[in-house]
Amino acid sequence: MERVALARLVRMAVELEIIHRAMEVWDATREAKLAENLALQEQAINDGDLSAFHALDYDFHKLIYVLSGNPMAFDVMLESKQKVDRLCMLSLEKGSAADAILADHREIAQAMAAGDHDQAQAAVRKHLSRLDETIDFIHKTHPNYFE
């Protein structure tokens, strides 16, 4: 659990800084690229294709790094993210989780488009904390996952 907590802390710190940096260069072209990804996420949910949705979720975050001009920082975050990806997949088995994640992604994109740094950071914090309950539940029911 300590390694999971550290990985989540690193991811939170990196993502918050990337959102800040992305908003410094955000424009209509970048906004349109993110909107395209959001439309594909919605289509994947409507099709019931959670595997495609998971890939698009990954792409959403990577796209923000790339569009911010910091693509190499994605690799740093990815090292931390991979430690909890298995838990993400377990949480995505619930269709409602995918809907909530898409809503978070939309909230992040809208705040970035509006240039609202505080709202963007709050949306990222909410989004990345969604796994808290899932991690606690899985830790209680499947402690061997954390060995």
VENGI-V481829 format. One record per backbone hydrogen bond with DSSP energy under -0.5 kcal/mol. NH is the residue of the N-H (numbers start at 1). CO is the residue of the C=O. Records with the same first field share a line. If there is no record, write none. Layout:
NH = CO  CO
This chain:
5 = 1
6 = 2
7 = 3
8 = 4
9 = 5
10 = 6
11 = 7
12 = 8
13 = 9
14 = 10
15 = 11
16 = 12
17 = 13
18 = 14
19 = 15
20 = 16
21 = 17
22 = 18
23 = 19
24 = 20  21
25 = 21  22
26 = 22
31 = 27
32 = 28
33 = 29
34 = 30
35 = 31
36 = 32
37 = 33
38 = 34
39 = 35
40 = 36
41 = 37
42 = 38
43 = 39
44 = 40
45 = 41
46 = 42
47 = 43
48 = 45
49 = 44
50 = 48
53 = 49
54 = 50
55 = 51
56 = 52
57 = 53
58 = 54
59 = 55
60 = 56
61 = 57
62 = 58
63 = 59
64 = 60
65 = 61
66 = 62
67 = 63
68 = 64
69 = 65  66
70 = 65
73 = 70
74 = 70  71
75 = 71  72
76 = 72
77 = 73
78 = 74
79 = 75
80 = 76  77
81 = 77
82 = 78
83 = 80
84 = 81
85 = 81
86 = 82
88 = 84
89 = 85
90 = 86
91 = 87
92 = 88
93 = 90
94 = 91
95 = 93
97 = 94
98 = 94
99 = 95
100 = 96
101 = 97
102 = 98
103 = 99
104 = 100
105 = 101
106 = 102
107 = 103
108 = 104
109 = 105
110 = 106
111 = 107
112 = 108
113 = 109
114 = 110
115 = 111  112
116 = 111
117 = 115
120 = 116
121 = 117
122 = 118
123 = 119
124 = 120
125 = 121
126 = 122
127 = 123
128 = 124
129 = 125
130 = 127
132 = 129
134 = 130
135 = 131
136 = 132
137 = 133
138 = 134
139 = 135
140 = 136
141 = 137
142 = 138
145 = 142
146 = 143
147 = 144
